[in-house]
Amino acid sequence: MLQTVLIIFGIGILAGVLGAILGIGGGIIITPILTLAFGLDIKYAIGASVISVIATSSGATIAYIKDDLLNLRVAMFLEIATTVGAIVGAVLVGIVQPNFLYVLFGGLLLFSSWNMYRKLRAGSEVLHRPQPDPVAEKLRLNSSYYDKNTQQQVDYQVEHIPGGLGVMFGAGLASGMLGIGSGPFKVMAMDTVMKMPLKPSSATSNLMMGVTAAASATVYFFNGAILPQIAAPLAVGVLIGATLGTRVMQILPARWIRIIFVPLLLYIGGQMILKGFGVSF
């Protein structure tokens, strides 16, 4: 029993580090390991994963707010669209064919990976327009952060606010209908559509993931899907890992984070498309 707890604790640290760096919550790592390696029922694996996302968000958000890397205005603005999308998705369960949504959102993630690859090739990270986006200006969404890798203050602009809202609504819709995590979609909305730099995109996604997970954790708790003997060591490990991950992310070049992100989005997008066509492994 002690050995199992220590292994789960180690998995939590790994998931916390990657979740904090990439802004994806860590569920994509935890759920497959718990189901495939430990043979845990998918219901309990997802319940533990939701708790780990809250732990990642808590550990990472504190550090990112302290270091002024997180764009709180963008987070709160986009979270409205995610919440509305999740509610609509829950209502539409059984009405819209989920296979279509798997293919659609899988295609969006593949497009996002291609766009990230283009940014990687071009080396462009920060958007500077002579005329800032009027909606972003009005809502005061443009911001700045201190990049500890380059040791420079980076001022950035965001644009295509309606497009970002649309993607976030779709992310909430996918979460509500398909029961999937929306971390990659959150980063995609900010990085690909709104042209935010990747570091504040990942940091902001961490906060938003926690808000979404906290809402669903109550449902999983009352359904009996959260096992304390699994969730507790996992959450402690994730909290420690997320704290470490926030330090690592800030000194990493944005290029390296993109190098990790491109194959990750390709994998998730490909899996979703295959699942939409009824192919499973």
C-alpha positions as CSV (number, residue, x, y, z in Angstrom):
1,M,0.0,0.0,0.0
2,L,2.8,2.4,0.9
3,Q,4.6,1.7,-2.4
4,T,1.4,2.4,-4.4
5,V,0.9,5.7,-2.5
6,L,4.5,6.7,-3.2
7,I,4.1,5.8,-6.9
8,I,0.9,7.9,-7.2
9,F,2.7,10.7,-5.4
10,G,5.5,10.6,-8.0
11,I,3.0,10.6,-10.8
12,G,1.4,13.6,-9.2
13,I,4.7,15.5,-9.2
14,L,5.3,14.7,-12.9
15,A,1.7,15.8,-13.8
16,G,2.0,18.9,-11.8
17,V,5.3,20.0,-13.4
18,L,4.0,19.5,-17.0
19,G,0.5,20.9,-16.2
20,A,2.0,24.1,-14.8
21,I,4.4,24.5,-17.7
22,L,1.9,23.8,-20.5
23,G,-1.4,25.1,-18.8
24,I,-3.2,21.8,-19.5
25,G,-4.0,20.7,-15.9
26,G,-2.2,17.3,-15.9
27,G,-5.3,15.2,-16.5
28,I,-4.0,14.0,-19.8
29,I,-1.1,12.3,-18.0
30,I,-3.0,11.1,-14.8
31,T,-6.1,9.5,-16.4
32,P,-4.2,7.1,-18.8
33,I,-1.7,6.1,-16.1
34,L,-4.3,5.3,-13.5
35,T,-6.5,3.3,-15.9
36,L,-3.8,1.5,-17.9
37,A,-1.0,1.0,-15.3
38,F,-3.2,0.6,-12.2
39,G,-6.3,-0.8,-13.7
40,L,-8.5,1.8,-12.0
41,D,-12.0,2.3,-13.2
42,I,-12.3,5.3,-15.6
43,K,-14.9,6.9,-13.3
44,Y,-12.5,7.0,-10.3
45,A,-9.5,8.0,-12.6
46,I,-11.4,11.0,-13.9
47,G,-12.4,12.0,-10.3
48,A,-8.8,11.9,-9.2
49,S,-7.8,13.8,-12.3
50,V,-10.3,16.6,-11.5
51,I,-8.8,16.9,-8.0
52,S,-5.3,17.1,-9.5
53,V,-6.4,19.9,-11.9
54,I,-7.6,21.9,-8.9
55,A,-4.2,21.3,-7.2
56,T,-2.2,22.2,-10.3
57,S,-4.3,25.4,-10.7
58,S,-3.9,26.3,-7.0
59,G,-0.1,25.8,-6.9
60,A,0.6,27.4,-10.3
61,T,-1.8,30.4,-10.1
62,I,-0.4,31.7,-6.8
63,A,3.1,31.8,-8.3
64,Y,1.9,33.3,-11.6
65,I,-0.1,36.0,-10.0
66,K,2.8,36.9,-7.7
67,D,5.1,37.1,-10.7
68,D,2.5,39.1,-12.8
69,L,2.6,36.5,-15.6
70,L,-1.1,35.7,-15.5
71,N,-3.6,37.9,-17.4
72,L,-6.5,38.0,-15.0
73,R,-8.8,40.1,-17.2
74,V,-8.5,37.7,-20.1
75,A,-9.1,34.7,-17.8
76,M,-12.3,36.1,-16.3
77,F,-13.5,37.3,-19.7
78,L,-13.0,34.0,-21.5
79,E,-14.3,31.9,-18.5
80,I,-17.7,33.4,-19.1
81,A,-17.8,31.8,-22.6
82,T,-16.5,28.5,-21.3
83,T,-19.1,28.3,-18.5
84,V,-22.0,29.1,-20.9
85,G,-20.6,26.5,-23.4
86,A,-20.4,23.8,-20.7
87,I,-24.1,24.5,-19.7
88,V,-25.3,24.4,-23.3
89,G,-23.2,21.2,-23.8
90,A,-24.8,19.5,-20.9
91,V,-28.3,20.4,-22.2
92,L,-27.4,19.1,-25.7
93,V,-26.2,15.7,-24.5
94,G,-28.1,13.1,-26.6
95,I,-29.2,15.6,-29.2
96,V,-26.0,16.4,-31.1
97,Q,-23.9,13.4,-32.4
98,P,-20.7,13.4,-30.3
99,N,-18.7,11.8,-33.1
100,F,-19.1,14.9,-35.1
101,L,-17.8,17.0,-32.2
102,Y,-14.8,14.7,-31.7
103,V,-13.8,15.2,-35.4
104,L,-14.4,18.9,-35.3
105,F,-12.5,19.7,-32.2
106,G,-9.7,17.2,-33.1
107,G,-9.3,19.1,-36.4
108,L,-9.1,22.4,-34.5
109,L,-6.3,21.0,-32.3
110,L,-4.4,19.8,-35.4
111,F,-4.8,23.3,-36.9
112,S,-3.5,24.8,-33.7
113,S,-0.4,22.5,-33.7
114,W,0.3,23.6,-37.3
115,N,0.0,27.3,-36.3
116,M,2.3,26.7,-33.3
117,Y,4.8,25.0,-35.7
118,R,4.7,28.1,-38.0
119,K,5.3,30.4,-35.0
120,L,8.2,28.1,-34.0
121,R,9.7,28.4,-37.5
122,A,9.2,32.1,-37.7
123,G,10.4,32.8,-34.2
124,S,7.5,35.3,-33.7
125,E,6.1,35.4,-30.2
126,V,4.8,38.8,-29.4
127,L,2.1,40.7,-31.4
128,H,2.7,44.5,-32.0
129,R,0.1,46.3,-34.2
130,P,0.3,50.0,-35.0
131,Q,-3.4,50.1,-34.3
132,P,-4.3,47.9,-31.3
133,D,-7.5,45.9,-31.4
134,P,-10.3,48.3,-30.3
135,V,-12.2,45.7,-28.3
136,A,-9.0,44.6,-26.5
137,E,-8.3,48.3,-25.8
138,K,-11.8,49.0,-24.5
139,L,-11.7,45.9,-22.2
140,R,-8.0,46.6,-21.2
141,L,-6.9,43.1,-22.2
142,N,-3.4,44.1,-23.4
143,S,-0.8,43.5,-20.8
144,S,2.9,42.8,-20.1
145,Y,5.1,40.4,-18.2
146,Y,8.7,40.0,-17.2
147,D,10.4,37.1,-19.1
148,K,13.0,35.6,-16.7
149,N,14.6,33.8,-19.6
150,T,15.4,36.9,-21.7
151,Q,15.4,39.2,-18.6
152,Q,13.2,41.7,-20.4
153,Q,9.8,43.3,-19.8
154,V,7.5,42.1,-22.6
155,D,4.6,44.2,-23.6
156,Y,2.0,42.4,-25.7
157,Q,-1.3,42.9,-27.4
158,V,-4.3,40.6,-28.0
159,E,-6.7,40.6,-30.9
160,H,-9.7,38.7,-32.4
161,I,-11.6,38.8,-29.1
162,P,-14.8,37.4,-30.6
163,G,-12.8,34.5,-32.1
164,G,-11.3,33.7,-28.7
165,L,-14.7,33.8,-27.1
166,G,-16.0,31.4,-29.9
167,V,-13.2,28.9,-29.3
168,M,-13.8,29.1,-25.5
169,F,-17.5,28.5,-26.0
170,G,-16.6,25.5,-28.1
171,A,-14.2,24.2,-25.4
172,G,-17.0,24.5,-22.8
173,L,-19.4,22.7,-25.2
174,A,-16.9,19.9,-25.7
175,S,-16.4,19.6,-21.9
176,G,-20.1,19.5,-21.3
177,M,-21.0,17.0,-24.0
178,L,-17.9,14.8,-24.3
179,G,-16.5,15.0,-20.7
180,I,-13.1,15.9,-21.9
181,G,-10.6,18.4,-20.4
182,S,-10.4,21.8,-22.2
183,G,-6.9,22.9,-21.3
184,P,-5.4,22.6,-24.8
185,F,-8.4,24.5,-26.2
186,K,-7.9,27.3,-23.7
187,V,-4.2,27.7,-24.7
188,M,-5.3,27.4,-28.4
189,A,-7.8,30.3,-27.9
190,M,-5.3,32.6,-26.4
191,D,-2.1,31.6,-28.4
192,T,-3.5,30.8,-31.8
193,V,-6.6,33.0,-32.1
194,M,-5.9,36.0,-29.8
195,K,-2.2,36.0,-30.4
196,M,-1.1,36.1,-26.8
197,P,2.5,35.0,-26.1
198,L,2.7,31.3,-25.0
199,K,3.9,31.9,-21.5
200,P,1.0,34.2,-20.3
201,S,-1.4,31.9,-22.3
202,S,-0.2,28.8,-20.3
203,A,-0.3,30.8,-17.0
204,T,-3.8,32.1,-17.7
205,S,-5.0,28.7,-18.7
206,N,-3.9,27.3,-15.3
207,L,-6.3,29.6,-13.5
208,M,-9.2,28.9,-15.8
209,M,-8.7,25.2,-15.6
210,G,-9.0,25.4,-11.8
211,V,-12.3,27.3,-12.0
212,T,-13.8,24.8,-14.4
213,A,-12.5,21.8,-12.4
214,A,-13.8,23.2,-9.1
215,A,-17.3,23.3,-10.6
216,S,-17.3,19.7,-11.8
217,A,-15.5,18.3,-8.7
218,T,-18.7,18.8,-6.6
219,V,-20.6,16.5,-9.0
220,Y,-17.9,13.8,-8.9
221,F,-17.8,14.0,-5.1
222,F,-21.5,13.5,-4.6
223,N,-21.4,10.7,-7.2
224,G,-18.8,8.9,-5.1
225,A,-16.2,9.0,-7.9
226,I,-13.4,10.5,-5.7
227,L,-11.4,8.0,-3.8
228,P,-9.4,9.7,-1.0
229,Q,-6.6,7.0,-1.0
230,I,-5.9,7.9,-4.7
231,A,-6.8,11.6,-4.8
232,A,-5.0,12.7,-1.6
233,P,-1.4,11.6,-2.5
234,L,-2.0,12.6,-6.1
235,A,-3.1,16.1,-5.0
236,V,-0.1,16.6,-2.7
237,G,2.3,15.4,-5.4
238,V,0.6,17.6,-8.0
239,L,0.8,20.7,-5.7
240,I,4.5,20.2,-5.2
241,G,5.0,19.5,-9.0
242,A,3.0,22.6,-10.0
243,T,5.1,24.8,-7.6
244,L,8.3,23.4,-9.3
245,G,6.8,23.7,-12.8
246,T,6.0,27.4,-12.4
247,R,9.7,28.1,-11.6
248,V,10.9,26.0,-14.6
249,M,8.4,27.5,-17.0
250,Q,9.5,31.1,-16.3
251,I,13.2,30.3,-17.1
252,L,12.4,28.1,-20.2
253,P,12.6,29.8,-23.6
254,A,9.1,30.0,-25.2
255,R,10.5,28.0,-28.1
256,W,11.1,25.0,-25.9
257,I,7.6,25.1,-24.6
258,R,6.2,25.1,-28.2
259,I,8.4,22.2,-29.0
260,I,6.7,20.2,-26.3
261,F,3.3,21.5,-27.2
262,V,3.3,20.7,-31.0
263,P,3.5,16.9,-30.7
264,L,1.1,17.0,-27.7
265,L,-1.6,18.8,-29.7
266,L,-1.0,16.4,-32.7
267,Y,-1.5,13.4,-30.4
268,I,-4.7,14.7,-28.7
269,G,-6.2,16.0,-32.0
270,G,-5.4,12.7,-33.7
271,Q,-6.9,10.7,-30.9
272,M,-10.1,12.8,-31.0
273,I,-10.5,12.4,-34.8
274,L,-9.9,8.6,-34.6
275,K,-12.4,8.4,-31.8
276,G,-14.9,10.4,-33.8
277,F,-14.6,7.8,-36.6
278,G,-15.0,4.9,-34.1
279,V,-11.4,3.8,-34.1
280,S,-10.0,3.0,-30.6
281,F,-6.8,1.4,-29.4
